[in-house]
C-alpha cells in the first residue's frame, strides 16, 4: 500500500464545495480518496493506492489542489510513502 497525504489551508471557507467535488471522483480499484475537514478553512486529503505505480498515474487530485495554490490556497503540503 502507498499513500499520499495533502494538507491544505483555504483562503476562503466557501471553497469547500470545490474541494469536495474534486475529491468525490469515482476511484479506480486500488485507489481511495478520503477528505477530512479540520477547520472551516483547513483540511487533509488522504489518497490510498495499491502501489507506487498507481500513485504515479493518479495525480488528478494533487494537480487540481496545487493549481488552486496561487489563487485560493494559503498552503498546500504533500507527504508520500509506503506502508512498512
C-alpha atoms as a printed R data frame, in Angstrom:
   type eleno elety resid chain resno       x      y       z
1  ATOM     1    CA   UNK     A     1   0.000  0.000   0.000
2  ATOM     2    CA   UNK     A     2   1.149  3.517  -0.834
3  ATOM     3    CA   UNK     A     3  -0.357  6.759   0.487
4  ATOM     4    CA   UNK     A     4  -0.351 10.439  -0.389
5  ATOM     5    CA   UNK     A     5  -1.410 12.969   2.252
6  ATOM     6    CA   UNK     A     6  -2.219 16.514   1.131
7  ATOM     7    CA   UNK     A     7  -2.647 19.167   3.848
8  ATOM     8    CA   UNK     A     8  -4.181 22.446   2.762
9  ATOM     9    CA   UNK     A     9  -5.441 25.778   4.068
10 ATOM    10    CA   UNK     A    10  -8.080 27.650   2.100
11 ATOM    11    CA   UNK     A    11  -8.147 31.424   1.808
12 ATOM    12    CA   UNK     A    12 -11.965 31.293   1.777
13 ATOM    13    CA   UNK     A    13 -14.140 28.653   3.509
14 ATOM    14    CA   UNK     A    14 -16.602 28.909   0.601
15 ATOM    15    CA   UNK     A    15 -14.137 26.867  -1.478
16 ATOM    16    CA   UNK     A    16 -15.063 23.686   0.403
17 ATOM    17    CA   UNK     A    17 -17.615 22.900  -2.294
18 ATOM    18    CA   UNK     A    18 -14.868 22.839  -4.912
19 ATOM    19    CA   UNK     A    19 -12.637 20.642  -2.719
20 ATOM    20    CA   UNK     A    20 -15.491 18.209  -2.072
21 ATOM    21    CA   UNK     A    21 -16.211 17.980  -5.799
22 ATOM    22    CA   UNK     A    22 -12.531 17.394  -6.571
23 ATOM    23    CA   UNK     A    23 -12.202 14.586  -4.040
24 ATOM    24    CA   UNK     A    24 -15.516 12.859  -4.734
25 ATOM    25    CA   UNK     A    25 -14.491 11.414  -8.090
26 ATOM    26    CA   UNK     A    26 -15.008  7.728  -8.658
27 ATOM    27    CA   UNK     A    27 -11.836  5.960  -7.739
28 ATOM    28    CA   UNK     A    28 -10.277  3.043  -9.549
29 ATOM    29    CA   UNK     A    29  -9.837 -0.322  -7.904
30 ATOM    30    CA   UNK     A    30  -6.877  0.069  -5.566
31 ATOM    31    CA   UNK     A    31  -7.296  3.877  -5.276
32 ATOM    32    CA   UNK     A    32  -9.296  5.522  -2.494
33 ATOM    33    CA   UNK     A    33  -9.681  9.236  -1.699
34 ATOM    34    CA   UNK     A    34 -10.650 10.427   1.795
35 ATOM    35    CA   UNK     A    35 -11.339 14.070   2.703
36 ATOM    36    CA   UNK     A    36 -11.094 15.339   6.289
37 ATOM    37    CA   UNK     A    37 -12.122 18.838   7.341
38 ATOM    38    CA   UNK     A    38 -10.076 20.023  10.334
39 ATOM    39    CA   UNK     A    39 -11.486 23.580  10.493
40 ATOM    40    CA   UNK     A    40 -13.578 25.989   8.427
41 ATOM    41    CA   UNK     A    41 -10.634 26.700   6.138
42 ATOM    42    CA   UNK     A    42  -8.277 23.717   6.519
43 ATOM    43    CA   UNK     A    43  -8.311 20.044   5.749
44 ATOM    44    CA   UNK     A    44  -6.494 16.910   4.664
45 ATOM    45    CA   UNK     A    45  -6.906 14.671   1.631
46 ATOM    46    CA   UNK     A    46  -5.636 11.116   2.045
47 ATOM    47    CA   UNK     A    47  -5.205  9.040  -1.093
48 ATOM    48    CA   UNK     A    48  -4.540  5.323  -0.724
49 ATOM    49    CA   UNK     A    49  -3.081  3.332  -3.615
50 ATOM    50    CA   UNK     A    50  -2.397 -0.323  -4.244
51 ATOM    51    CA   UNK     A    51   1.228  0.517  -5.151
52 ATOM    52    CA   UNK     A    52   3.611  3.329  -6.101
53 ATOM    53    CA   UNK     A    53   2.979  2.800  -9.837
54 ATOM    54    CA   UNK     A    54  -0.698  3.604  -9.408
55 ATOM    55    CA   UNK     A    55   0.176  6.675  -7.312
56 ATOM    56    CA   UNK     A    56   2.342  7.919 -10.167
57 ATOM    57    CA   UNK     A    57  -0.555  7.607 -12.613
58 ATOM    58    CA   UNK     A    58  -3.322  9.012 -10.378
59 ATOM    59    CA   UNK     A    59  -2.290 12.661  -9.991
60 ATOM    60    CA   UNK     A    60  -5.623 14.377 -10.693
61 ATOM    61    CA   UNK     A    61  -6.405 15.433  -7.104
62 ATOM    62    CA   UNK     A    62  -2.862 16.617  -6.439
63 ATOM    63    CA   UNK     A    63  -2.729 18.618  -9.669
64 ATOM    64    CA   UNK     A    64  -6.060 20.335  -9.001
65 ATOM    65    CA   UNK     A    65  -5.160 21.293  -5.434
66 ATOM    66    CA   UNK     A    66  -1.766 22.609  -6.476
67 ATOM    67    CA   UNK     A    67  -3.381 24.743  -9.206
68 ATOM    68    CA   UNK     A    68  -5.510 26.379  -6.526
69 ATOM    69    CA   UNK     A    69  -2.428 27.272  -4.513
70 ATOM    70    CA   UNK     A    70  -1.794 30.637  -6.112
71 ATOM    71    CA   UNK     A    71  -5.408 31.843  -6.134
72 ATOM    72    CA   UNK     A    72  -7.313 30.075  -3.379
73 ATOM    73    CA   UNK     A    73  -4.949 28.303  -1.017
74 ATOM    74    CA   UNK     A    74  -2.700 29.738   1.632
75 ATOM    75    CA   UNK     A    75  -0.833 26.459   1.932
76 ATOM    76    CA   UNK     A    76  -0.575 23.060   0.259
77 ATOM    77    CA   UNK     A    77   1.853 20.429   1.504
78 ATOM    78    CA   UNK     A    78   2.247 16.843   0.323
79 ATOM    79    CA   UNK     A    79   3.669 13.773   2.030
80 ATOM    80    CA   UNK     A    80   4.013 10.379   0.355
81 ATOM    81    CA   UNK     A    81   5.181  6.968   1.466
82 ATOM    82    CA   UNK     A    82   4.582  3.262   1.575
83 ATOM    83    CA   UNK     A    83   3.422  1.011   4.363
84 ATOM    84    CA   UNK     A    84   6.219 -0.858   6.088
